[in-house]
Amino acid sequence: MRSGGVHHVDLVVSSIERSLPFYRDLLGPLGWHGISEVEGERGETIWYLLGHETQIGLRGAQSKGSHDRYSVGLHHLAFEASSRRVVDERADWLRSSGAEIESEPQDYTYSPGYYAVFFYDPDGMKLEIVHVPALAA
């Protein structure tokens, strides 16, 4: 029997042409390789970026409005990194790509060794790349 992990998360973006390259370039070095296309319930194309056990779907917005992370819905999405070095490397990539960084890479008190960078995607959705060392059993 498999564990009850998250299979996929779909994000609605204002521009697939802008967001798909951003997410592919952001997530590729974190092990998100491959992409698939699926037809959504309204006939739209959903682009799924394939992670190890989870997928991120991107679909174009079909209504006006902007994301407010303090309304009901997603506050932010965190992606796991294999090391602090990878968090730092992705932060360098974010800076060079012109992404807005909310908080530079640093240690947080959420749990021992929690090291993360917080930033925004092209539509202003808050994202995080985090490394938390495995605890000894």
N, CA, C and O atoms as CSV, one atom per row, in Angstrom:
chain,resi,resn,atom,element,x,y,z
A,1,MET,N,N,0.837,-1.183,0.000
A,1,MET,CA,C,0.000,0.000,0.000
A,1,MET,C,C,0.881,1.244,0.000
A,1,MET,O,O,1.816,1.349,0.794
A,2,ARG,N,N,0.580,2.184,-0.890
A,2,ARG,CA,C,1.343,3.425,-0.993
A,2,ARG,C,C,0.950,4.397,0.097
A,2,ARG,O,O,-0.161,4.340,0.623
A,3,SER,N,N,1.872,5.294,0.435
A,3,SER,CA,C,1.546,6.354,1.388
A,3,SER,C,C,0.636,7.375,0.726
A,3,SER,O,O,0.512,7.400,-0.499
A,4,GLY,N,N,0.016,8.194,1.511
A,4,GLY,CA,C,-0.921,9.186,0.983
A,4,GLY,C,C,-0.251,10.507,0.659
A,4,GLY,O,O,-0.655,11.540,1.192
A,5,GLY,N,N,0.754,10.507,-0.190
A,5,GLY,CA,C,1.431,11.738,-0.584
A,5,GLY,C,C,0.592,12.568,-1.539
A,5,GLY,O,O,-0.490,12.152,-1.954
A,6,VAL,N,N,1.090,13.729,-1.880
A,6,VAL,CA,C,0.414,14.604,-2.833
A,6,VAL,C,C,0.773,14.140,-4.243
A,6,VAL,O,O,1.954,14.030,-4.572
A,7,HIS,N,N,-0.220,13.868,-5.073
A,7,HIS,CA,C,0.012,13.414,-6.438
A,7,HIS,C,C,0.291,14.584,-7.369
A,7,HIS,O,O,1.253,14.549,-8.136
A,8,HIS,N,N,-0.551,15.636,-7.308
A,8,HIS,CA,C,-0.321,16.807,-8.152
A,8,HIS,C,C,-0.997,18.037,-7.564
A,8,HIS,O,O,-1.913,17.948,-6.747
A,9,VAL,N,N,-0.513,19.177,-8.008
A,9,VAL,CA,C,-1.086,20.478,-7.681
A,9,VAL,C,C,-1.204,21.224,-9.001
A,9,VAL,O,O,-0.242,21.285,-9.766
A,10,ASP,N,N,-2.368,21.789,-9.274
A,10,ASP,CA,C,-2.564,22.595,-10.479
A,10,ASP,C,C,-2.549,24.073,-10.111
A,10,ASP,O,O,-3.205,24.487,-9.155
A,11,LEU,N,N,-1.807,24.856,-10.861
A,11,LEU,CA,C,-1.744,26.304,-10.684
A,11,LEU,C,C,-2.332,26.974,-11.918
A,11,LEU,O,O,-2.070,26.552,-13.045
A,12,VAL,N,N,-3.122,28.010,-11.706
A,12,VAL,CA,C,-3.663,28.796,-12.809
A,12,VAL,C,C,-2.760,30.011,-12.980
A,12,VAL,O,O,-2.492,30.737,-12.022
A,13,VAL,N,N,-2.295,30.224,-14.205
A,13,VAL,CA,C,-1.362,31.301,-14.499
A,13,VAL,C,C,-1.940,32.219,-15.570
A,13,VAL,O,O,-2.799,31.810,-16.351
A,14,SER,N,N,-1.469,33.450,-15.601
A,14,SER,CA,C,-1.998,34.404,-16.578
A,14,SER,C,C,-1.433,34.177,-17.971
A,14,SER,O,O,-2.064,34.550,-18.961
A,15,SER,N,N,-0.244,33.567,-18.064
A,15,SER,CA,C,0.391,33.352,-19.367
A,15,SER,C,C,1.206,32.066,-19.343
A,15,SER,O,O,2.238,31.992,-18.675
A,16,ILE,N,N,0.748,31.065,-20.064
A,16,ILE,CA,C,1.515,29.816,-20.191
A,16,ILE,C,C,2.866,30.106,-20.838
A,16,ILE,O,O,3.879,29.529,-20.444
A,17,GLU,N,N,2.886,30.998,-21.828
A,17,GLU,CA,C,4.123,31.319,-22.550
A,17,GLU,C,C,5.187,31.890,-21.614
A,17,GLU,O,O,6.379,31.697,-21.853
A,18,ARG,N,N,4.784,32.577,-20.571
A,18,ARG,CA,C,5.725,33.154,-19.611
A,18,ARG,C,C,6.009,32.179,-18.463
A,18,ARG,O,O,7.158,32.027,-18.048
A,19,SER,N,N,4.972,31.526,-17.956
A,19,SER,CA,C,5.122,30.698,-16.754
A,19,SER,C,C,5.733,29.328,-17.017
A,19,SER,O,O,6.491,28.832,-16.183
A,20,LEU,N,N,5.429,28.706,-18.146
A,20,LEU,CA,C,5.970,27.372,-18.409
A,20,LEU,C,C,7.501,27.386,-18.446
A,20,LEU,O,O,8.116,26.543,-17.792
A,21,PRO,N,N,8.144,28.302,-19.178
A,21,PRO,CA,C,9.616,28.332,-19.136
A,21,PRO,C,C,10.159,28.651,-17.738
A,21,PRO,O,O,11.176,28.090,-17.331
A,22,PHE,N,N,9.487,29.550,-16.998
A,22,PHE,CA,C,9.927,29.891,-15.640
A,22,PHE,C,C,9.955,28.637,-14.765
A,22,PHE,O,O,10.970,28.348,-14.130
A,23,TYR,N,N,8.856,27.900,-14.729
A,23,TYR,CA,C,8.777,26.715,-13.876
A,23,TYR,C,C,9.701,25.597,-14.356
A,23,TYR,O,O,10.301,24.903,-13.535
A,24,ARG,N,N,9.826,25.411,-15.668
A,24,ARG,CA,C,10.738,24.375,-16.173
A,24,ARG,C,C,12.179,24.694,-15.777
A,24,ARG,O,O,12.904,23.810,-15.320
A,25,ASP,N,N,12.596,25.938,-15.948
A,25,ASP,CA,C,13.964,26.333,-15.611
A,25,ASP,C,C,14.197,26.324,-14.106
A,25,ASP,O,O,15.284,25.973,-13.648
A,26,LEU,N,N,13.189,26.705,-13.338
A,26,LEU,CA,C,13.299,26.697,-11.879
A,26,LEU,C,C,13.417,25.273,-11.342
A,26,LEU,O,O,14.273,24.992,-10.503
A,27,LEU,N,N,12.566,24.382,-11.822
A,27,LEU,CA,C,12.440,23.055,-11.224
A,27,LEU,C,C,13.341,21.985,-11.832
A,27,LEU,O,O,13.594,20.968,-11.186
A,28,GLY,N,N,13.832,22.185,-13.053
A,28,GLY,CA,C,14.704,21.188,-13.671
A,28,GLY,C,C,15.872,20.785,-12.780
A,28,GLY,O,O,16.096,19.590,-12.585
A,29,PRO,N,N,16.633,21.746,-12.227
A,29,PRO,CA,C,17.755,21.382,-11.364
A,29,PRO,C,C,17.338,20.717,-10.048
A,29,PRO,O,O,18.183,20.169,-9.340
A,30,LEU,N,N,16.051,20.759,-9.718
A,30,LEU,CA,C,15.555,20.096,-8.513
A,30,LEU,C,C,15.049,18.684,-8.816
A,30,LEU,O,O,14.514,18.013,-7.933
A,31,GLY,N,N,15.216,18.233,-10.059
A,31,GLY,CA,C,14.834,16.877,-10.418
A,31,GLY,C,C,13.487,16.748,-11.091
A,31,GLY,O,O,12.992,15.636,-11.271
A,32,TRP,N,N,12.884,17.859,-11.468
A,32,TRP,CA,C,11.593,17.826,-12.162
A,32,TRP,C,C,11.872,17.738,-13.655
A,32,TRP,O,O,12.070,18.753,-14.322
A,33,HIS,N,N,11.885,16.514,-14.171
A,33,HIS,CA,C,12.207,16.285,-15.575
A,33,HIS,C,C,10.986,15.717,-16.280
A,33,HIS,O,O,10.258,14.895,-15.724
A,34,GLY,N,N,10.779,16.149,-17.466
A,34,GLY,CA,C,9.659,15.668,-18.251
A,34,GLY,C,C,8.451,16.573,-18.133
A,34,GLY,O,O,8.289,17.319,-17.167
A,35,ILE,N,N,7.625,16.486,-19.128
A,35,ILE,CA,C,6.409,17.289,-19.186
A,35,ILE,C,C,5.365,16.487,-19.957
A,35,ILE,O,O,5.688,15.774,-20.908
A,36,SER,N,N,4.134,16.614,-19.541
A,36,SER,CA,C,3.053,15.974,-20.275
A,36,SER,C,C,1.915,16.973,-20.434
A,36,SER,O,O,1.793,17.931,-19.671
A,37,GLU,N,N,1.096,16.729,-21.433
A,37,GLU,CA,C,-0.069,17.571,-21.690
A,37,GLU,C,C,-1.324,16.750,-21.451
A,37,GLU,O,O,-1.410,15.586,-21.842
A,38,VAL,N,N,-2.304,17.382,-20.795
A,38,VAL,CA,C,-3.583,16.749,-20.515
A,38,VAL,C,C,-4.670,17.753,-20.864
A,38,VAL,O,O,-4.485,18.956,-20.681
A,39,GLU,N,N,-5.786,17.276,-21.359
A,39,GLU,CA,C,-6.913,18.166,-21.622
A,39,GLU,C,C,-7.726,18.340,-20.347
A,39,GLU,O,O,-8.137,17.363,-19.721
A,40,GLY,N,N,-7.955,19.603,-19.967
A,40,GLY,CA,C,-8.734,19.913,-18.770
A,40,GLY,C,C,-10.223,19.812,-19.015
A,40,GLY,O,O,-10.670,19.574,-20.137
A,41,GLU,N,N,-10.983,19.996,-17.953
A,41,GLU,CA,C,-12.439,19.837,-18.038
A,41,GLU,C,C,-13.120,20.883,-18.907
A,41,GLU,O,O,-14.266,20.682,-19.308
A,42,ARG,N,N,-12.462,21.980,-19.209
A,42,ARG,CA,C,-13.014,23.001,-20.102
A,42,ARG,C,C,-12.360,22.983,-21.473
A,42,ARG,O,O,-12.528,23.914,-22.260
A,43,GLY,N,N,-11.613,21.921,-21.759
A,43,GLY,CA,C,-10.951,21.802,-23.051
A,43,GLY,C,C,-9.584,22.457,-23.105
A,43,GLY,O,O,-8.915,22.406,-24.137
A,44,GLU,N,N,-9.160,23.069,-22.014
A,44,GLU,CA,C,-7.857,23.742,-21.981
A,44,GLU,C,C,-6.735,22.716,-21.847
A,44,GLU,O,O,-6.952,21.602,-21.372
A,45,THR,N,N,-5.551,23.100,-22.267
A,45,THR,CA,C,-4.378,22.256,-22.086
A,45,THR,C,C,-3.798,22.521,-20.709
A,45,THR,O,O,-3.614,23.670,-20.308
A,46,ILE,N,N,-3.513,21.448,-19.994
A,46,ILE,CA,C,-2.802,21.534,-18.720
A,46,ILE,C,C,-1.420,20.947,-18.968
A,46,ILE,O,O,-1.294,19.821,-19.450
A,47,TRP,N,N,-0.395,21.705,-18.641
A,47,TRP,CA,C,0.985,21.264,-18.813
A,47,TRP,C,C,1.468,20.756,-17.459
A,47,TRP,O,O,1.554,21.528,-16.504
A,48,TYR,N,N,1.788,19.451,-17.367
A,48,TYR,CA,C,2.267,18.868,-16.108
A,48,TYR,C,C,3.778,18.705,-16.129
A,48,TYR,O,O,4.332,18.033,-16.999
A,49,LEU,N,N,4.438,19.332,-15.155
A,49,LEU,CA,C,5.863,19.154,-14.934
A,49,LEU,C,C,6.003,17.955,-13.998
A,49,LEU,O,O,5.344,17.889,-12.960
A,50,LEU,N,N,6.859,17.016,-14.370
A,50,LEU,CA,C,6.909,15.731,-13.688
A,50,LEU,C,C,8.044,15.687,-12.674
A,50,LEU,O,O,9.221,15.729,-13.033
A,51,GLY,N,N,7.669,15.602,-11.401
A,51,GLY,CA,C,8.625,15.415,-10.320
A,51,GLY,C,C,8.789,13.943,-10.017
A,51,GLY,O,O,8.300,13.097,-10.765
A,52,HIS,N,N,9.471,13.627,-8.932
A,52,HIS,CA,C,9.713,12.236,-8.562
A,52,HIS,C,C,8.402,11.504,-8.296
A,52,HIS,O,O,8.165,10.438,-8.865
A,53,GLU,N,N,7.553,12.056,-7.446
A,53,GLU,CA,C,6.266,11.437,-7.146
A,53,GLU,C,C,5.109,12.429,-7.243
A,53,GLU,O,O,3.956,12.062,-7.014
A,54,THR,N,N,5.406,13.662,-7.574
A,54,THR,CA,C,4.403,14.719,-7.607
A,54,THR,C,C,4.499,15.453,-8.936
A,54,THR,O,O,5.567,15.526,-9.545
A,55,GLN,N,N,3.372,15.993,-9.377
A,55,GLN,CA,C,3.338,16.767,-10.607
A,55,GLN,C,C,2.783,18.161,-10.308
A,55,GLN,O,O,1.926,18.329,-9.440
A,56,ILE,N,N,3.288,19.155,-11.043
A,56,ILE,CA,C,2.765,20.516,-10.971
A,56,ILE,C,C,2.116,20.816,-12.311
A,56,ILE,O,O,2.774,20.790,-13.351
A,57,GLY,N,N,0.823,21.101,-12.278
A,57,GLY,CA,C,0.097,21.440,-13.498
A,57,GLY,C,C,-0.025,22.938,-13.664
A,57,GLY,O,O,-0.313,23.655,-12.706
A,58,LEU,N,N,0.193,23.414,-14.879
A,58,LEU,CA,C,0.010,24.824,-15.207
A,58,LEU,C,C,-1.099,24.919,-16.236
A,58,LEU,O,O,-1.071,24.237,-17.261
A,59,ARG,N,N,-2.072,25.765,-15.957
A,59,ARG,CA,C,-3.160,25.989,-16.913
A,59,ARG,C,C,-3.427,27.480,-16.980
A,59,ARG,O,O,-3.278,28.197,-15.991
A,60,GLY,N,N,-3.823,27.938,-18.154
A,60,GLY,CA,C,-4.086,29.353,-18.364
A,60,GLY,C,C,-5.368,29.805,-17.676
A,60,GLY,O,O,-6.355,29.072,-17.621
A,61,ALA,N,N,-5.331,31.026,-17.154
A,61,ALA,CA,C,-6.506,31.599,-16.497
A,61,ALA,C,C,-7.633,31.774,-17.499
A,61,ALA,O,O,-7.404,32.107,-18.661
A,62,GLN,N,N,-8.856,31.546,-17.031
A,62,GLN,CA,C,-10.033,31.731,-17.870
A,62,GLN,C,C,-10.949,32.813,-17.314
A,62,GLN,O,O,-12.038,33.049,-17.837
A,63,SER,N,N,-10.498,33.467,-16.252
A,63,SER,CA,C,-11.260,34.586,-15.703
A,63,SER,C,C,-10.286,35.622,-15.171
A,63,SER,O,O,-9.117,35.322,-14.927
A,64,LYS,N,N,-10.769,36.835,-14.992
A,64,LYS,CA,C,-9.930,37.939,-14.510
A,64,LYS,C,C,-9.737,37.821,-13.005
A,64,LYS,O,O,-10.481,37.114,-12.326
A,65,GLY,N,N,-8.753,38.508,-12.504
A,65,GLY,CA,C,-8.494,38.534,-11.074
A,65,GLY,C,C,-7.048,38.173,-10.812
A,65,GLY,O,O,-6.370,37.600,-11.664
A,66,SER,N,N,-6.592,38.511,-9.635
A,66,SER,CA,C,-5.218,38.198,-9.265
A,66,SER,C,C,-5.223,37.362,-7.991
A,66,SER,O,O,-6.216,37.311,-7.265
A,67,HIS,N,N,-4.117,36.724,-7.743
A,67,HIS,CA,C,-3.981,35.831,-6.597
A,67,HIS,C,C,-3.766,36.638,-5.320
A,67,HIS,O,O,-2.948,37.558,-5.288
A,68,ASP,N,N,-4.502,36.289,-4.275
A,68,ASP,CA,C,-4.319,36.878,-2.950
A,68,ASP,C,C,-4.097,35.724,-1.991
A,68,ASP,O,O,-5.036,34.998,-1.664
A,69,ARG,N,N,-2.849,35.546,-1.533
A,69,ARG,CA,C,-2.553,34.375,-0.725
A,69,ARG,C,C,-3.190,34.414,0.648
A,69,ARG,O,O,-3.119,33.430,1.384
A,70,TYR,N,N,-3.816,35.532,1.015
A,70,TYR,CA,C,-4.524,35.597,2.291
A,70,TYR,C,C,-6.027,35.458,2.122
A,70,TYR,O,O,-6.778,35.614,3.085
A,71,SER,N,N,-6.474,35.164,0.898
A,71,SER,CA,C,-7.852,34.740,0.667
A,71,SER,C,C,-7.878,33.222,0.796
A,71,SER,O,O,-6.833,32.585,0.930
A,72,VAL,N,N,-9.055,32.657,0.755
A,72,VAL,CA,C,-9.157,31.209,0.778
A,72,VAL,C,C,-8.420,30.651,-0.432
A,72,VAL,O,O,-8.613,31.130,-1.550
A,73,GLY,N,N,-7.589,29.659,-0.223
A,73,GLY,CA,C,-6.815,29.059,-1.305
A,73,GLY,C,C,-5.370,28.872,-0.891
A,73,GLY,O,O,-5.047,28.873,0.297
A,74,LEU,N,N,-4.523,28.716,-1.858
A,74,LEU,CA,C,-3.111,28.432,-1.635
A,74,LEU,C,C,-2.370,29.653,-1.089
A,74,LEU,O,O,-2.450,30.737,-1.668
A,75,HIS,N,N,-1.652,29.482,0.019
A,75,HIS,CA,C,-0.807,30.551,0.562
A,75,HIS,C,C,0.542,30.552,-0.135
A,75,HIS,O,O,0.963,31.581,-0.664
A,76,HIS,N,N,1.226,29.417,-0.142
A,76,HIS,CA,C,2.464,29.271,-0.901
A,76,HIS,C,C,2.751,27.795,-1.113
A,76,HIS,O,O,2.158,26.927,-0.474
A,77,LEU,N,N,3.669,27.536,-2.020
A,77,LEU,CA,C,4.034,26.171,-2.381
A,77,LEU,C,C,5.539,26.036,-2.195
A,77,LEU,O,O,6.307,26.866,-2.682
A,78,ALA,N,N,5.963,24.983,-1.484
A,78,ALA,CA,C,7.382,24.768,-1.196
A,78,ALA,C,C,7.901,23.565,-1.962
A,78,ALA,O,O,7.264,22.512,-1.997
A,79,PHE,N,N,9.069,23.733,-2.579
A,79,PHE,CA,C,9.744,22.670,-3.303
A,79,PHE,C,C,10.981,22.258,-2.521
A,79,PHE,O,O,11.727,23.108,-2.034
A,80,GLU,N,N,11.199,20.950,-2.401
A,80,GLU,CA,C,12.315,20.426,-1.632
A,80,GLU,C,C,13.603,20.426,-2.454
A,80,GLU,O,O,13.616,20.052,-3.627
A,81,ALA,N,N,14.677,20.856,-1.806
A,81,ALA,CA,C,16.014,20.820,-2.413
A,81,ALA,C,C,16.862,19.797,-1.666
A,81,ALA,O,O,16.652,19.556,-0.477
A,82,SER,N,N,17.812,19.202,-2.364
A,82,SER,CA,C,18.637,18.151,-1.764
A,82,SER,C,C,19.730,18.678,-0.847
A,82,SER,O,O,20.314,17.912,-0.081
A,83,SER,N,N,20.019,19.991,-0.915
A,83,SER,CA,C,21.083,20.552,-0.081
A,83,SER,C,C,20.907,22.068,0.031
A,83,SER,O,O,20.156,22.686,-0.724
A,84,ARG,N,N,21.617,22.638,0.992
A,84,ARG,CA,C,21.647,24.103,1.122
A,84,ARG,C,C,22.258,24.725,-0.139
A,84,ARG,O,O,21.833,25.789,-0.589
A,85,ARG,N,N,23.268,24.038,-0.702
A,85,ARG,CA,C,23.921,24.542,-1.911
A,85,ARG,C,C,22.913,24.698,-3.045
A,85,ARG,O,O,22.971,25.669,-3.799
A,86,VAL,N,N,21.995,23.754,-3.167
A,86,VAL,CA,C,20.981,23.828,-4.220
A,86,VAL,C,C,20.031,24.995,-3.953
A,86,VAL,O,O,19.621,25.674,-4.895
A,87,VAL,N,N,19.675,25.240,-2.706
A,87,VAL,CA,C,18.844,26.411,-2.376
A,87,VAL,C,C,19.561,27.678,-2.821
A,87,VAL,O,O,18.961,28.547,-3.453
A,88,ASP,N,N,20.841,27.781,-2.490
A,88,ASP,CA,C,21.624,28.965,-2.882
A,88,ASP,C,C,21.734,29.095,-4.401
A,88,ASP,O,O,21.626,30.199,-4.935
A,89,GLU,N,N,21.946,27.990,-5.093
A,89,GLU,CA,C,22.067,28.022,-6.555
A,89,GLU,C,C,20.756,28.470,-7.196
A,89,GLU,O,O,20.764,29.254,-8.144
A,90,ARG,N,N,19.642,27.980,-6.687
A,90,ARG,CA,C,18.337,28.390,-7.228
A,90,ARG,C,C,18.073,29.858,-6.916
A,90,ARG,O,O,17.466,30.553,-7.731
A,91,ALA,N,N,18.512,30.350,-5.758
A,91,ALA,CA,C,18.366,31.776,-5.438
A,91,ALA,C,C,19.184,32.619,-6.417
A,91,ALA,O,O,18.728,33.676,-6.854
A,92,ASP,N,N,20.389,32.159,-6.763
A,92,ASP,CA,C,21.198,32.858,-7.766
A,92,ASP,C,C,20.453,32.898,-9.103
A,92,ASP,O,O,20.424,33.930,-9.774
A,93,TRP,N,N,19.848,31.761,-9.486
A,93,TRP,CA,C,19.092,31.714,-10.731
A,93,TRP,C,C,17.908,32.682,-10.676
A,93,TRP,O,O,17.639,33.390,-11.646
A,94,LEU,N,N,17.208,32.713,-9.555
A,94,LEU,CA,C,16.069,33.630,-9.414
A,94,LEU,C,C,16.511,35.079,-9.605
A,94,LEU,O,O,15.867,35.838,-10.330
A,95,ARG,N,N,17.609,35.459,-8.955
A,95,ARG,CA,C,18.124,36.824,-9.089
A,95,ARG,C,C,18.458,37.121,-10.549
A,95,ARG,O,O,18.100,38.178,-11.069
A,96,SER,N,N,19.148,36.184,-11.210
A,96,SER,CA,C,19.561,36.436,-12.597
A,96,SER,C,C,18.378,36.456,-13.557
A,96,SER,O,O,18.459,37.071,-14.620
A,97,SER,N,N,17.292,35.798,-13.202
A,97,SER,CA,C,16.113,35.784,-14.078
A,97,SER,C,C,15.170,36.950,-13.791
A,97,SER,O,O,14.162,37.118,-14.478
A,98,GLY,N,N,15.495,37.753,-12.780
A,98,GLY,CA,C,14.676,38.915,-12.462
A,98,GLY,C,C,13.480,38.628,-11.575
A,98,GLY,O,O,12.618,39.490,-11.407
A,99,ALA,N,N,13.412,37.432,-11.003
A,99,ALA,CA,C,12.296,37.096,-10.108
A,99,ALA,C,C,12.398,37.910,-8.820
A,99,ALA,O,O,13.494,38.248,-8.374
A,100,GLU,N,N,11.262,38.215,-8.239
A,100,GLU,CA,C,11.235,38.945,-6.969
A,100,GLU,C,C,11.458,37.968,-5.826
A,100,GLU,O,O,10.708,37.005,-5.663
A,101,ILE,N,N,12.495,38.225,-5.037
A,101,ILE,CA,C,12.786,37.396,-3.871
A,101,ILE,C,C,12.216,38.095,-2.650
A,101,ILE,O,O,12.524,39.258,-2.387
A,102,GLU,N,N,11.385,37.382,-1.907
A,102,GLU,CA,C,10.810,37.934,-0.677
A,102,GLU,C,C,11.813,37.873,0.472
A,102,GLU,O,O,12.005,38.853,1.191
A,103,SER,N,N,12.451,36.712,0.639
A,103,SER,CA,C,13.436,36.513,1.709
A,103,SER,C,C,14.616,35.735,1.144
A,103,SER,O,O,14.447,34.644,0.598
A,104,GLU,N,N,15.797,36.294,1.275
A,104,GLU,CA,C,17.015,35.646,0.793
A,104,GLU,C,C,17.216,34.315,1.528
A,104,GLU,O,O,16.641,34.111,2.597
A,105,PRO,N,N,18.019,33.416,0.970
A,105,PRO,CA,C,18.268,32.139,1.643
A,105,PRO,C,C,18.802,32.366,3.057
A,105,PRO,O,O,19.726,33.149,3.278
A,106,GLN,N,N,18.193,31.661,3.996
A,106,GLN,CA,C,18.602,31.773,5.390
A,106,GLN,C,C,18.007,30.629,6.198
A,106,GLN,O,O,17.137,29.894,5.730
A,107,ASP,N,N,18.506,30.499,7.439
A,107,ASP,CA,C,17.969,29.512,8.360
A,107,ASP,C,C,16.692,30.050,8.981
A,107,ASP,O,O,16.580,31.238,9.285
A,108,TYR,N,N,15.730,29.153,9.164
A,108,TYR,CA,C,14.469,29.482,9.823
A,108,TYR,C,C,14.276,28.535,10.997
A,108,TYR,O,O,14.856,27.450,11.022
A,109,THR,N,N,13.475,28.936,11.958
A,109,THR,CA,C,13.276,28.147,13.177
A,109,THR,C,C,12.127,27.153,13.072
A,109,THR,O,O,11.720,26.579,14.082
A,110,TYR,N,N,11.597,26.939,11.874
A,110,TYR,CA,C,10.460,26.028,11.702
A,110,TYR,C,C,10.793,24.614,12.169
A,110,TYR,O,O,9.958,23.951,12.784
A,111,SER,N,N,12.006,24.151,11.881
A,111,SER,CA,C,12.503,22.859,12.343
A,111,SER,C,C,14.032,22.905,12.249
A,111,SER,O,O,14.577,23.756,11.545
A,112,PRO,N,N,14.729,22.003,12.949
A,112,PRO,CA,C,16.197,22.034,12.923
A,112,PRO,C,C,16.755,21.941,11.501
A,112,PRO,O,O,16.386,21.051,10.735
A,113,GLY,N,N,17.649,22.871,11.160
A,113,GLY,CA,C,18.314,22.869,9.860
A,113,GLY,C,C,17.494,23.396,8.699
A,113,GLY,O,O,17.920,23.289,7.549
A,114,TYR,N,N,16.308,23.973,8.977
A,114,TYR,CA,C,15.418,24.471,7.916
A,114,TYR,C,C,16.080,25.662,7.241
A,114,TYR,O,O,16.314,26.688,7.880
A,115,TYR,N,N,16.383,25.535,5.952
A,115,TYR,CA,C,17.082,26.559,5.166
A,115,TYR,C,C,16.292,26.788,3.887
A,115,TYR,O,O,16.054,25.848,3.129
A,116,ALA,N,N,15.880,28.038,3.640
A,116,ALA,CA,C,14.964,28.270,2.520
A,116,ALA,C,C,15.132,29.659,1.928
A,116,ALA,O,O,15.667,30.575,2.551
A,117,VAL,N,N,14.648,29.775,0.691
A,117,VAL,CA,C,14.481,31.057,0.010
A,117,VAL,C,C,12.995,31.158,-0.360
A,117,VAL,O,O,12.397,30.185,-0.821
A,118,PHE,N,N,12.409,32.337,-0.156
A,118,PHE,CA,C,11.015,32.600,-0.519
A,118,PHE,C,C,11.004,33.621,-1.652
A,118,PHE,O,O,11.771,34.584,-1.633
A,119,PHE,N,N,10.124,33.406,-2.648
A,119,PHE,CA,C,10.107,34.270,-3.829
A,119,PHE,C,C,8.748,34.185,-4.490
A,119,PHE,O,O,7.866,33.463,-4.025
A,120,TYR,N,N,8.577,34.935,-5.594
A,120,TYR,CA,C,7.309,34.997,-6.304
A,120,TYR,C,C,7.473,34.537,-7.748
A,120,TYR,O,O,8.485,34.808,-8.394
A,121,ASP,N,N,6.451,33.833,-8.239
A,121,ASP,CA,C,6.449,33.429,-9.646
A,121,ASP,C,C,6.021,34.620,-10.498
A,121,ASP,O,O,5.738,35.684,-9.947
A,122,PRO,N,N,5.963,34.480,-11.825
A,122,PRO,CA,C,5.611,35.626,-12.675
A,122,PRO,C,C,4.236,36.229,-12.397
A,122,PRO,O,O,3.991,37.381,-12.757
A,123,ASP,N,N,3.327,35.471,-11.758
A,123,ASP,CA,C,2.000,35.995,-11.427
A,123,ASP,C,C,1.891,36.468,-9.989
A,123,ASP,O,O,0.811,36.865,-9.553
A,124,GLY,N,N,2.982,36.435,-9.247
A,124,GLY,CA,C,2.961,36.896,-7.869
A,124,GLY,C,C,2.585,35.831,-6.851
A,124,GLY,O,O,2.344,36.148,-5.686
A,125,MET,N,N,2.532,34.560,-7.277
A,125,MET,CA,C,2.274,33.493,-6.307
A,125,MET,C,C,3.553,33.223,-5.527
A,125,MET,O,O,4.640,33.134,-6.099
A,126,LYS,N,N,3.405,33.093,-4.209
A,126,LYS,CA,C,4.569,32.876,-3.350
A,126,LYS,C,C,5.015,31.420,-3.428
A,126,LYS,O,O,4.212,30.494,-3.309
A,127,LEU,N,N,6.338,31.244,-3.634
A,127,LEU,CA,C,6.951,29.932,-3.706
A,127,LEU,C,C,8.137,29.883,-2.756
A,127,LEU,O,O,8.631,30.912,-2.296
A,128,GLU,N,N,8.577,28.674,-2.477
A,128,GLU,CA,C,9.703,28.467,-1.565
A,128,GLU,C,C,10.523,27.292,-2.071
A,128,GLU,O,O,9.978,26.315,-2.585
A,129,ILE,N,N,11.822,27.395,-1.922
A,129,ILE,CA,C,12.695,26.244,-2.101
A,129,ILE,C,C,13.376,26.021,-0.756
A,129,ILE,O,O,13.990,26.930,-0.197
A,130,VAL,N,N,13.255,24.798,-0.247
A,130,VAL,CA,C,13.687,24.503,1.123
A,130,VAL,C,C,14.533,23.247,1.179
A,130,VAL,O,O,14.303,22.284,0.448
A,131,HIS,N,N,15.511,23.281,2.060
A,131,HIS,CA,C,16.273,22.087,2.411
A,131,HIS,C,C,16.144,21.881,3.912
A,131,HIS,O,O,16.416,22.782,4.705
A,132,VAL,N,N,15.724,20.674,4.288
A,132,VAL,CA,C,15.677,20.270,5.695
A,132,VAL,C,C,16.427,18.947,5.775
A,132,VAL,O,O,16.028,17.967,5.147
A,133,PRO,N,N,17.515,18.914,6.546
A,133,PRO,CA,C,18.258,17.662,6.616
A,133,PRO,C,C,17.420,16.550,7.238
A,133,PRO,O,O,16.576,16.798,8.099
A,134,ALA,N,N,17.666,15.330,6.793
A,134,ALA,CA,C,16.959,14.174,7.354
A,134,ALA,C,C,17.426,13.981,8.790
A,134,ALA,O,O,18.615,14.082,9.092
A,135,LEU,N,N,16.481,13.704,9.659
A,135,LEU,CA,C,16.818,13.464,11.054
A,135,LEU,C,C,17.264,12.015,11.223
A,135,LEU,O,O,16.706,11.108,10.605
A,136,ALA,N,N,18.262,11.809,12.055
A,136,ALA,CA,C,18.735,10.446,12.306
A,136,ALA,C,C,17.645,9.637,12.997
A,136,ALA,O,O,16.963,10.133,13.894
A,137,ALA,N,N,17.493,8.415,12.579
A,137,ALA,CA,C,16.426,7.568,13.149
A,137,ALA,C,C,16.832,6.997,14.483
A,137,ALA,O,O,16.060,6.265,15.101
